[in-house]
């Protein structure tokens, strides 16, 4: 009877090892991920609907932000533009992705969004096509960003408009900032990467 229990335990142990090995094969540890595992693997659409490879931003420090025109945080566009003016010559690019998932605060077309941003904030950094950042239709870039830099207590979902992701010049996600963090509060983190 003792031999039967040992054999059963050995089978269970082997199954656990096999299953764990399969999981590691399917979901490698971060240290085992390919070096090309960066934001450069993604294509996005600009606000004109044209395909843009994020490879064109290699060597740049990036701040990626989901934005909205009718949000309490919309005045952050002004702070983002100030960051852009201050650091763009040193290699900072700001990529704004309008999103209508939070309180339906970005209802306009790409053209209307661009016009609003030009008139109210005179932004010079690029606006991209409206995207979803959460759920089944979330853009793959945002799925990647959320996986690389989870929010508070490890949550992955974007909580609101103007969540910001800081990316180094190798395309690696360095830090995630909540919507309540104003752009001017990011200067020290940005300067470390320039």
Helices and strands as residue ranges (DSSP letters): H 2-26, G 30-32, G 39-41, E 43-45, E 51-53, G 54-57, E 61-67, H 76-87, G 88-90, E 92-98, H 110-121, E 126-128, H 140-148, G 152-154, E 164-167, E 173-177, G 183-186, H 187-193
